[in-house]
Amino acid sequence: MTYATDRIQEEIAYIAYHFHWSLETILDLEHRDRRGYTEQIAALVNRGAGEG
């Protein structure tokens, strides 16, 4: 199974923006872990937006 390059770039940018991790650190993650972090970030962002 292949994963679209633009989707990977979106995930990398999202994690880097919110966690300030290096590109190398993010690329070292397994796909499942990287996807899990993006989901967790989204949940935190959505929760924070609802608290305002």
C-alpha positions as CSV (number, residue, x, y, z in Angstrom):
1,M,0.0,0.0,0.0
2,T,1.3,3.4,-0.9
3,Y,0.6,6.7,0.9
4,A,0.2,9.9,-1.1
5,T,3.2,12.2,-0.8
6,D,1.0,15.2,-0.3
7,R,-0.7,13.5,2.6
8,I,2.6,12.7,4.2
9,Q,3.7,16.3,3.8
10,E,0.5,17.5,5.4
11,E,1.1,15.2,8.4
12,I,4.7,16.3,8.7
13,A,3.8,20.0,8.6
14,Y,1.0,19.5,11.1
15,I,3.1,17.7,13.7
16,A,6.1,20.0,13.2
17,Y,3.9,23.1,13.6
18,H,2.3,21.8,16.8
19,F,5.1,19.8,18.5
20,H,8.1,21.7,17.0
21,W,9.7,18.4,16.2
22,S,12.4,18.1,13.5
23,L,11.8,16.6,10.1
24,E,14.1,13.8,10.9
25,T,12.3,12.9,14.1
26,I,8.9,12.9,12.4
27,L,10.2,10.9,9.4
28,D,11.5,8.3,11.9
29,L,8.0,7.6,13.1
30,E,6.1,4.6,11.8
31,H,3.1,5.6,9.6
32,R,0.6,4.4,12.3
33,D,2.4,6.5,15.0
34,R,2.6,9.6,12.8
35,R,-1.1,9.3,11.9
36,G,-1.9,8.8,15.6
37,Y,-0.1,12.0,16.6
38,T,-2.0,13.9,13.9
39,E,-5.3,12.6,15.3
40,Q,-4.3,13.5,18.9
41,I,-3.3,17.0,17.9
42,A,-6.5,17.5,16.0
43,A,-8.5,16.4,19.1
44,L,-6.5,18.8,21.3
45,V,-7.0,21.7,18.9
46,N,-10.7,21.0,18.6
47,R,-11.1,20.7,22.4
48,G,-9.2,24.0,22.8
49,A,-11.4,25.7,20.2
50,G,-14.5,24.6,22.1
51,E,-13.3,26.0,25.4
52,G,-13.2,29.6,24.1
